[in-house]
């Protein structure tokens, strides 16, 4: 039997202002979340 064709998924970064704002928001959310988790763990 032949294998079904694999779908190639390409992850491309967002360009322009939308991508920039998205990366800033994600970065801020992750840093706040990690800070809170570390404070609760210690």
PyMOL commands that set and color helices and strands:
alter all, ss='L'
color gray80, all
select helices_A, chain A and resi 16-41
alter helices_A, ss='H'
color red, helices_A
deselect
rebuild
show_as cartoon
